[in-house]
Amino acid sequence: MAQTPLFPVSAFILPASPRLGSGPDSEETQEITHVAAAGSSLPLKSHTDALTRYTLHKAAGSQGYAELQREVDETRALAAQAWGVQRDDIGFVSSVAEGVSILVESLDWKEGDTVYVDRDEFASVVAPFAVRGQRFNGGVVPKVVYGTEAFDGEGGGGGEEELEKKVDSQTRLIAVSYVSYLNGARVDLAAYRRAADRVGAILLVDYTQAAGYLPIDASVADFAFSASFKFLLGITGAAIAFWNRERQPEWKPATAGSYSLGNLIPDWEGEEQIKTRDTALCFSRGNPSHLSIYLLREGLEFLSQWEAKEIEEHVQILTTELWRRLDSEGIRSSTPKEKSKHGANVTVHCKGATEIVNKMSAAGILAWNGYGRVRFTFHGHNHIRDVDRIMEVFPPLWREWNTSE
């Protein structure tokens, strides 16, 4: 029952432990429980080796640049293996929002086109469409159609009936997160694929809250992205971009830079068509964030020691046990109970979420807040003692703010 961590805790850089007691000379420290990977994961000690490798390559002139590119390609291969796709389908963007924005600007929008998203979708997925839709300076913009099902602890996102009702012949694109940042709910991507195929729409998937512990077959999507600084054990600056070249062979970005053109130096004023790369590296207009990719490689290599299913099973022993214990205390989680319907998060929408998370942090429990909820996230370095510690500290704090007199 996840009595010990799946990952060796010694592989991670741990935060400093808060001191017990009030005296300035107190030497006793609190045990640290890190349950915040959905916000930002623990860094690996091997990141320091990657940093050294990067600086040596950067200092080595043109030969070093060739090493930078080799690291990019080998990291792409690791990501492709984890996602069940081909290396050339994988590229990098600086963030999920940048990747979605590149896709938004690349499409030839027609009058009446719509984009379907769930009501509680993350801003990086929605904002590129929504902000474009607020422009009034000419040009055709898509209308965003929102699913009506908010989080309710029983599911998450639009169900098949919702998709049947809202996705129609005007739907040009469907955008969805595999696992919700807000309540940890997991959607049925096969249902989204069926809805997209029914009307000939593009399916865009954000895997940020899933990649690194859930099995992923990215081929269900036309385009997919994932941030690196959460469960993938990387840092900000590089996000994985997937272009399903089999489903979307004619797609091209609408803008480019020196890197997305590859080594091509076109005659800018000539008649020859300027071409972008025919791989997902076309997502990078300029040089990708090499240092971020070096560190992402460390995360991907570390995670590859375990099958994703093994990490998922370990994590969900902890999520379901925490859900059960919270429920027994009368604390309702907004995360679906069933393992098949949630990811690595257990969330509680409640009053005083910020204050509660701050007090837990002082007690050595690092959770996440925001959007009026406390979010506990498990990864392979967690174990059942972390659930014990949450239950020692969180329920009394929750009652301070959420028990009616």
Sequence and secondary structure as in RCSB ss.txt:
>XXXX:A:sequence
MAQTPLFPVSAFILPASPRLGSGPDSEETQEITHVAAAGSSLPLKSHTDALTRYTLHKAAGSQGYAELQREVDET
RALAAQAWGVQRDDIGFVSSVAEGVSILVESLDWKEGDTVYVDRDEFASVVAPFAVRGQRFNGGVVPKVVYGTEA
FDGEGGGGGEEELEKKVDSQTRLIAVSYVSYLNGARVDLAAYRRAADRVGAILLVDYTQAAGYLPIDASVADFAF
SASFKFLLGITGAAIAFWNRERQPEWKPATAGSYSLGNLIPDWEGEEQIKTRDTALCFSRGNPSHLSIYLLREGL
EFLSQWEAKEIEEHVQILTTELWRRLDSEGIRSSTPKEKSKHGANVTVHCKGATEIVNKMSAAGILAWNGYGRVR
FTFHGHNHIRDVDRIMEVFPPLWREWNTSE
>XXXX:A:secstr
   S SS GGGB      B SSSTT   B   EE  TTT    BTTHHHHHHHHHHHHTTHHHHHHHHHHHHHHH
HHHHHHHHTS GGGEEEESSHHHHHHHHHHHS   TT EEEE TT  HHHHHHHHHHHT  SSS   EEEE S  
  SS  S  HHHHHHH  TTEEEEEEESB TTT BB  HHHHHHHHHHHT EEEEE TTTTTTS   GGGSSEEE
E SSSTT   TT EEEEE TTT TT   S   TTTTTT    TTSSS     SSGGGG SS   HHHHHHHHHHH
HHHTTS HHHHHHHHHHHHHHHHHHHHHTT   SS SSGGGB SEEEEE TTHHHHHHHHHHTTEE B  TTEEE
EE  TT  HHHHHHHHHHHHHHHHHHH   
